[in-house]
Amino acid sequence: MHRRFTPDEVNDLIPTLEVVMGELLSHAHRVHREVIAVAARLGCDPRSVDSFVLMREAPNVEPSLQAIQRALHHIADLGGQVKGLDLGLVDFPGELQGEEVLLCWQYGERQVGFYHLPEEGFAGRKPLPVANGVVRVVH
């Protein structure tokens, strides 16, 4: 059984998540730009530039790839699941009214305010219940 987080527990992690996700996104953008440049030089579709081709053509990208791996491991060690680098999404297992949910935090949000069912993903994102301006999670 995996750990289940409360919104307050996720909120306590946000300062760390902001730093780690910020670094992760910065390195991911750097790698993406390099993939585009390699594809242009080789005259191929960027989707065909795998890690082998990237490392052969742009070995300078290795520190960014290593930084990405470190950041992904750091977030996983915190209990989060990175779900999308394009939006900076991290999910944390939680519970809402006895149902297993994923508390969904997006880079830039000051607190976790959304959840979705495990099978729904970002498209099923819904606001957490709020009472008197405070997130209320019923167990």
Residue frames as a rotation matrix with the C-alpha (Angstrom) as fourth column:
MET 1
0.582 0.813 0.000 0.00
0.813 -0.582 0.000 0.00
0.000 0.000 -1.000 0.00
HIS 2
-0.370 -0.722 0.585 1.35
0.687 -0.636 -0.351 3.42
0.626 0.272 0.731 -0.88
ARG 3
-0.717 0.022 -0.697 1.23
0.556 -0.585 -0.591 6.47
-0.421 -0.811 0.407 1.30
ARG 4
0.163 0.791 0.590 -1.81
0.881 -0.386 0.274 8.72
0.445 0.475 -0.759 1.00
PHE 5
-0.848 -0.530 -0.008 -1.31
0.503 -0.800 -0.326 12.46
0.166 -0.281 0.945 1.34
THR 6
0.261 0.847 -0.464 -3.61
0.811 -0.453 -0.371 15.13
-0.524 -0.279 -0.804 2.71
PRO 7
0.669 0.001 0.743 -3.80
0.530 -0.702 -0.475 18.48
0.521 0.712 -0.471 0.89
ASP 8
0.923 -0.343 0.176 -1.95
-0.375 -0.694 0.614 20.07
-0.089 -0.632 -0.770 3.84
GLU 9
0.402 -0.810 0.426 0.89
0.235 0.541 0.807 17.56
-0.885 -0.224 0.408 3.47
VAL 10
0.256 -0.271 0.928 1.18
0.966 0.045 -0.254 18.34
0.027 0.961 0.274 -0.25
ASN 11
0.875 0.123 0.468 1.05
0.162 -0.986 -0.044 22.07
0.456 0.114 -0.883 0.50
ASP 12
0.769 -0.638 0.038 3.99
-0.194 -0.177 0.965 21.64
-0.609 -0.749 -0.260 2.90
LEU 13
0.112 -0.738 0.665 5.99
0.660 0.556 0.505 20.17
-0.743 0.383 0.549 -0.01
ILE 14
0.821 0.350 0.451 5.22
0.567 -0.410 -0.714 22.96
-0.065 0.842 -0.535 -2.48
PRO 15
0.735 -0.611 -0.294 8.24
-0.546 -0.790 0.278 25.16
-0.403 -0.044 -0.914 -1.68
THR 16
-0.239 -0.824 0.513 10.51
-0.237 0.562 0.792 22.19
-0.941 0.068 -0.330 -2.44
LEU 17
0.164 0.397 0.903 8.42
0.747 0.548 -0.376 21.17
-0.644 0.736 -0.207 -5.46
GLU 18
0.948 0.198 -0.249 8.67
0.028 -0.832 -0.554 24.69
-0.316 0.519 -0.794 -6.88
VAL 19
0.237 -0.946 -0.222 12.47
-0.767 -0.322 0.555 24.59
-0.597 0.038 -0.801 -6.80
VAL 20
-0.437 -0.436 0.787 12.82
0.000 0.875 0.484 21.01
-0.900 0.212 -0.382 -8.06
MET 21
0.352 0.638 0.685 10.17
0.740 0.259 -0.621 21.36
-0.574 0.725 -0.381 -10.78
GLY 22
0.849 -0.097 -0.519 11.63
-0.285 -0.912 -0.296 24.71
-0.445 0.399 -0.802 -11.85
GLU 23
-0.192 -0.981 -0.031 15.03
-0.693 0.114 0.712 23.07
-0.695 0.158 -0.701 -12.36
LEU 24
-0.321 0.148 0.935 13.43
0.384 0.923 -0.015 20.08
-0.866 0.354 -0.353 -14.06
LEU 25
0.703 0.678 0.214 11.51
0.497 -0.254 -0.830 22.25
-0.509 0.690 -0.515 -16.51
SER 26
0.575 -0.575 -0.582 14.55
-0.626 -0.767 0.138 24.39
-0.526 0.285 -0.801 -17.24
HIS 27
-0.507 -0.808 0.300 16.64
-0.451 0.545 0.706 21.34
-0.734 0.223 -0.641 -18.12
ALA 28
-0.084 0.560 0.824 13.78
0.594 0.692 -0.410 19.74
-0.800 0.455 -0.390 -20.05
HIS 29
0.874 0.381 -0.302 13.42
0.034 -0.668 -0.744 22.88
-0.484 0.640 -0.597 -22.18
ARG 30
0.118 -0.925 -0.362 17.17
-0.810 -0.300 0.504 22.89
-0.574 0.234 -0.785 -22.79
VAL 31
-0.596 -0.288 0.749 17.05
0.049 0.919 0.392 19.24
-0.801 0.270 -0.534 -23.94
HIS 32
0.379 0.829 0.411 14.00
0.574 0.138 -0.807 19.94
-0.726 0.542 -0.424 -26.11
ARG 33
0.741 -0.162 -0.651 15.77
-0.469 -0.820 -0.329 22.83
-0.480 0.549 -0.684 -27.83
GLU 34
-0.351 -0.936 0.016 18.77
-0.705 0.276 0.654 20.57
-0.616 0.218 -0.757 -28.46
VAL 35
-0.291 0.344 0.893 16.54
0.430 0.881 -0.199 17.83
-0.855 0.325 -0.404 -29.90
ILE 36
0.785 0.612 -0.100 15.03
0.236 -0.444 -0.865 20.38
-0.573 0.655 -0.492 -32.30
ALA 37
0.414 -0.716 -0.563 18.51
-0.796 -0.584 0.157 21.58
-0.441 0.383 -0.812 -33.32
VAL 38
-0.563 -0.617 0.550 19.79
-0.309 0.774 0.553 18.03
-0.767 0.141 -0.626 -33.86
ALA 39
0.114 0.698 0.707 16.73
0.583 0.529 -0.616 17.14
-0.805 0.482 -0.346 -35.93
ALA 40
0.860 0.184 -0.476 17.25
-0.194 -0.745 -0.638 20.24
-0.472 0.641 -0.605 -38.06
ARG 41
-0.030 -0.964 -0.265 20.92
-0.855 -0.112 0.506 19.38
-0.517 0.242 -0.821 -38.63
LEU 42
-0.724 -0.256 0.640 20.07
-0.055 0.947 0.316 15.79
-0.688 0.194 -0.700 -39.54
GLY 43
-0.682 0.531 -0.504 17.00
-0.706 -0.294 0.645 16.72
0.194 0.795 0.575 -41.59
CYS 44
-0.688 0.451 -0.568 14.69
0.377 0.891 0.251 14.43
0.620 -0.042 -0.784 -39.64
ASP 45
0.374 0.892 0.254 11.57
-0.015 -0.268 0.963 14.58
0.927 -0.364 -0.087 -37.50
PRO 46
-0.263 -0.497 0.827 12.41
-0.808 -0.355 -0.470 15.59
0.527 -0.792 -0.309 -33.88
ARG 47
0.595 0.565 0.572 10.42
-0.786 0.557 0.267 12.57
-0.168 -0.608 0.776 -32.67
SER 48
0.889 -0.303 -0.344 13.02
0.104 0.863 -0.494 10.31
0.447 0.403 0.799 -34.29
VAL 49
-0.073 -0.931 0.357 15.85
-0.423 -0.295 -0.857 11.80
0.903 -0.214 -0.372 -32.20
ASP 50
0.806 0.307 -0.506 16.20
0.253 0.593 0.764 9.23
0.535 -0.744 0.400 -29.43
SER 51
0.890 -0.453 0.050 18.65
-0.247 -0.387 0.889 9.45
-0.383 -0.803 -0.456 -26.53
PHE 52
0.294 -0.813 0.503 21.36
0.685 0.546 0.482 7.56
-0.666 0.203 0.717 -28.46
VAL 53
0.215 -0.150 0.965 21.20
0.873 -0.413 -0.259 10.00
0.437 0.898 0.042 -31.38
LEU 54
0.909 0.182 0.375 20.98
0.021 -0.919 0.393 12.97
0.416 -0.349 -0.839 -29.04
MET 55
0.749 -0.663 0.019 24.05
-0.016 0.011 1.000 11.92
-0.663 -0.749 -0.003 -27.05
ARG 56
0.122 -0.708 0.695 26.02
0.900 0.374 0.223 11.22
-0.418 0.599 0.683 -30.24
GLU 57
0.126 0.032 0.992 25.11
0.797 -0.599 -0.081 14.53
0.591 0.800 -0.101 -31.86
ALA 58
0.256 0.037 0.966 24.97
-0.320 -0.940 0.121 16.76
0.912 -0.339 -0.228 -28.77
PRO 59
-0.038 -0.321 -0.946 27.00
0.676 0.689 -0.261 15.26
0.736 -0.649 0.191 -25.91
ASN 60
-0.865 -0.295 0.406 26.84
-0.017 -0.791 -0.611 18.63
0.502 -0.536 0.679 -24.12
VAL 61
-0.010 0.962 0.272 23.24
-0.634 -0.216 0.742 17.78
0.773 -0.165 0.612 -23.19
GLU 62
-0.146 -0.081 -0.986 24.30
0.374 0.918 -0.131 15.01
0.916 -0.388 -0.104 -20.79
PRO 63
-0.967 -0.201 -0.159 24.43
0.216 -0.302 -0.929 17.22
0.139 -0.932 0.335 -17.66
SER 64
-0.529 0.841 0.108 20.84
-0.842 -0.537 0.050 18.33
0.100 -0.065 0.993 -18.33
LEU 65
0.123 0.553 -0.824 19.70
-0.370 0.796 0.479 14.72
0.921 0.246 0.303 -18.80
GLN 66
-0.511 -0.388 -0.767 21.34
0.537 0.553 -0.637 13.82
0.671 -0.737 -0.074 -15.50
ALA 67
-0.972 0.185 0.145 19.72
-0.234 -0.716 -0.658 16.81
-0.019 -0.673 0.739 -13.77
ILE 68
-0.153 0.960 -0.234 16.32
-0.835 0.001 0.550 15.72
0.528 0.280 0.802 -15.11
GLN 69
0.021 0.110 -0.994 16.84
0.165 0.980 0.112 12.22
0.986 -0.166 0.002 -13.70
ARG 70
-0.849 -0.381 -0.367 17.88
0.422 -0.069 -0.904 13.62
0.319 -0.922 0.220 -10.31
ALA 71
-0.774 0.601 0.198 14.82
-0.633 -0.746 -0.207 15.89
0.023 -0.285 0.958 -10.18
LEU 72
0.060 0.811 -0.581 12.45
-0.600 0.495 0.629 13.07
0.798 0.311 0.516 -11.16
HIS 73
-0.223 -0.223 -0.949 13.94
0.499 0.811 -0.307 10.87
0.838 -0.542 -0.070 -8.42
HIS 74
-0.989 -0.145 0.029 13.69
0.059 -0.566 -0.822 13.71
0.135 -0.812 0.568 -5.89
ILE 75
-0.396 0.914 0.090 9.98
-0.883 -0.406 0.236 14.20
0.252 0.014 0.968 -6.63
ALA 76
0.198 0.430 -0.881 9.39
-0.200 0.898 0.393 10.45
0.960 0.098 0.264 -6.47
ASP 77
-0.610 -0.501 -0.613 11.22
0.501 0.356 -0.789 10.33
0.614 -0.789 0.034 -3.12
LEU 78
-0.900 0.353 0.256 8.80
-0.437 -0.733 -0.521 12.99
0.004 -0.581 0.814 -1.85
GLY 79
-0.540 0.726 0.426 5.91
0.291 0.636 -0.715 10.71
-0.790 -0.262 -0.555 -2.89
GLY 80
0.163 0.609 -0.776 4.91
-0.534 -0.607 -0.588 12.56
-0.829 0.511 0.226 -6.04
GLN 81
-0.030 -0.067 0.997 4.30
0.722 0.689 0.068 11.23
-0.692 0.722 0.028 -9.52
VAL 82
-0.570 -0.190 -0.800 5.39
-0.340 -0.831 0.440 13.53
-0.748 0.523 0.409 -12.35
LYS 83
0.064 0.743 0.666 2.56
0.510 0.549 -0.662 13.37
-0.858 0.382 -0.344 -14.89
GLY 84
0.653 0.183 0.735 3.47
0.753 -0.262 -0.604 15.98
0.082 0.948 -0.309 -17.42
LEU 85
-0.342 -0.843 -0.414 6.49
0.796 -0.494 0.349 18.13
-0.499 -0.210 0.841 -18.04
ASP 86
-0.498 0.181 0.848 4.61
0.640 -0.583 0.500 20.24
0.585 0.792 0.175 -20.54
LEU 87
0.386 0.724 0.571 2.39
0.022 -0.626 0.779 21.57
0.922 -0.288 -0.257 -17.73
GLY 88
-0.616 -0.681 0.396 4.60
-0.422 -0.139 -0.896 20.79
0.665 -0.719 -0.202 -14.73
LEU 89
0.414 0.899 0.142 2.11
-0.688 0.208 0.695 18.34
0.595 -0.386 0.705 -13.22
VAL 90
-0.821 -0.547 -0.161 2.71
-0.289 0.642 -0.710 16.28
0.492 -0.537 -0.685 -10.11
ASP 91
0.336 0.935 -0.111 0.12
-0.439 0.260 0.860 13.95
0.833 -0.240 0.498 -8.56
PHE 92
-0.795 -0.464 0.391 0.08
-0.557 0.302 -0.774 12.68
0.241 -0.833 -0.498 -4.98
PRO 93
-0.445 0.658 -0.607 -2.05
0.392 0.753 0.529 9.73
0.805 -0.002 -0.593 -3.86
GLY 94
-0.872 0.237 0.428 -4.80
-0.482 -0.562 -0.672 10.85
0.081 -0.793 0.604 -1.52
GLU 95
-0.667 0.726 -0.170 -8.27
0.735 0.678 0.012 10.04
0.124 -0.117 -0.985 -0.31
LEU 96
-0.862 0.491 0.124 -11.49
-0.493 -0.870 0.019 11.99
0.117 -0.045 0.992 -0.64
GLN 97
0.064 0.953 0.295 -14.70
-0.991 0.097 -0.097 10.79
-0.121 -0.286 0.951 1.00
GLY 98
0.283 -0.021 0.959 -13.27
-0.365 0.922 0.128 7.27
-0.887 -0.386 0.253 1.24
GLU 99
0.947 0.071 0.313 -12.31
0.258 0.414 -0.873 7.15
-0.191 0.907 0.374 -2.43
GLU 100
0.003 -1.000 0.017 -8.74
0.667 0.014 0.745 6.91
-0.745 0.009 0.667 -3.70
VAL 101
0.965 0.240 0.101 -7.86
0.242 -0.686 -0.686 10.07
-0.095 0.687 -0.720 -5.64
LEU 102
-0.089 -0.983 0.160 -4.79
0.987 -0.109 -0.120 11.84
0.136 0.147 0.980 -6.92
LEU 103
0.619 0.147 -0.772 -4.18
0.369 -0.921 0.120 15.30
-0.693 -0.360 -0.624 -5.50
CYS 104
0.355 -0.364 0.861 -3.05
0.927 0.018 -0.375 17.26
0.121 0.931 0.343 -8.53
TRP 105
0.440 -0.326 -0.837 -0.52
0.222 -0.863 0.453 20.09
-0.870 -0.385 -0.308 -8.25
GLN 106
0.659 -0.239 0.713 0.66
0.715 -0.095 -0.692 22.15
0.233 0.966 0.108 -11.20
TYR 107
-0.376 -0.907 -0.187 3.89
0.926 -0.378 -0.028 24.13
-0.045 -0.184 0.982 -11.26
GLY 108
-0.779 0.035 0.626 3.11
0.111 -0.975 0.193 27.71
0.617 0.220 0.756 -10.24
GLU 109
0.357 0.934 0.016 0.11
0.079 -0.048 0.996 26.90
0.931 -0.354 -0.091 -8.05
ARG 110
-0.276 -0.470 0.838 0.54
-0.709 -0.489 -0.508 28.17
0.648 -0.735 -0.199 -4.50
GLN 111
-0.471 0.170 0.866 -1.38
-0.669 0.571 -0.476 25.24
-0.576 -0.803 -0.155 -3.03
VAL 112
-0.974 0.227 0.020 -2.96
0.196 0.791 0.580 21.99
0.115 0.568 -0.815 -4.12
GLY 113
-0.564 0.818 -0.114 -6.55
-0.591 -0.496 -0.636 22.77
-0.577 -0.291 0.763 -4.98
PHE 114
0.211 0.606 -0.767 -7.50
-0.964 0.258 -0.061 19.99
0.161 0.753 0.638 -7.40
TYR 115
-0.415 -0.278 0.866 -7.87
-0.409 0.907 0.096 16.24
-0.813 -0.315 -0.490 -7.56
HIS 116
0.066 0.518 -0.853 -8.87
-0.966 0.246 0.075 13.59
0.249 0.819 0.517 -10.05
LEU 117
0.793 0.221 0.567 -9.59
-0.360 0.922 0.144 9.88
-0.491 -0.319 0.811 -10.02
PRO 118
-0.089 -0.945 0.315 -6.59
-0.162 0.326 0.931 7.71
-0.983 0.032 -0.182 -10.93
GLU 119
-0.243 0.020 0.970 -8.06
0.796 0.575 0.187 6.72
-0.554 0.818 -0.156 -14.28
GLU 120
0.738 0.675 -0.006 -9.14
0.567 -0.625 -0.537 10.24
-0.366 0.393 -0.844 -15.26
GLY 121
-0.260 -0.896 0.360 -5.90
0.964 -0.262 0.046 12.15
0.053 0.359 0.932 -15.53
PHE 122
-0.888 -0.240 -0.393 -5.59
0.302 -0.948 -0.103 15.92
-0.348 -0.210 0.914 -15.93
ALA 123
-0.742 0.650 0.160 -8.75
-0.074 -0.317 0.946 16.12
0.666 0.690 0.283 -18.08
GLY 124
0.151 0.845 -0.513 -10.78
0.537 0.365 0.760 14.95
0.830 -0.390 -0.398 -15.06
ARG 125
-0.788 -0.570 -0.231 -9.28
0.516 -0.406 -0.755 17.55
0.336 -0.714 0.614 -12.71
LYS 126
0.335 0.924 0.184 -11.84
0.483 -0.336 0.808 18.92
0.809 -0.182 -0.559 -10.23
PRO 127
-0.183 -0.382 0.906 -11.53
-0.539 -0.732 -0.417 21.48
0.822 -0.564 -0.072 -7.43
LEU 128
-0.754 -0.082 -0.652 -11.13
0.477 0.614 -0.628 20.11
0.452 -0.785 -0.424 -3.93
PRO 129
0.362 0.929 -0.077 -14.16
0.696 -0.214 0.686 20.77
0.621 -0.302 -0.724 -1.70
VAL 130
-0.768 -0.575 0.280 -13.82
0.287 -0.701 -0.653 24.08
0.572 -0.422 0.704 0.15
ALA 131
0.417 0.850 -0.320 -15.70
0.766 -0.139 0.628 25.27
0.490 -0.507 -0.709 3.23
ASN 132
0.934 0.003 -0.357 -15.18
0.218 -0.795 0.567 28.77
-0.282 -0.607 -0.743 4.61
GLY 133
0.728 -0.652 -0.212 -12.16
-0.656 -0.571 -0.494 29.28
0.201 0.498 -0.844 2.35
VAL 134
-0.228 -0.794 0.563 -10.40
-0.854 0.441 0.275 26.14
-0.467 -0.418 -0.779 3.66
VAL 135
-0.302 0.065 -0.951 -9.96
-0.645 0.721 0.253 22.91
0.703 0.690 -0.176 1.73
ARG 136
0.026 0.429 0.903 -12.09
-0.912 0.380 -0.154 20.31
-0.409 -0.820 0.401 3.47
VAL 137
-0.420 -0.198 -0.886 -11.22
-0.605 0.788 0.111 16.65
0.676 0.583 -0.451 2.95
VAL 138
0.366 0.649 0.667 -13.66
-0.922 0.348 0.168 14.16
-0.123 -0.677 0.726 4.41
HIS 139
-0.727 -0.651 -0.219 -12.15
-0.662 0.749 -0.028 10.76
0.182 0.125 -0.975 5.24
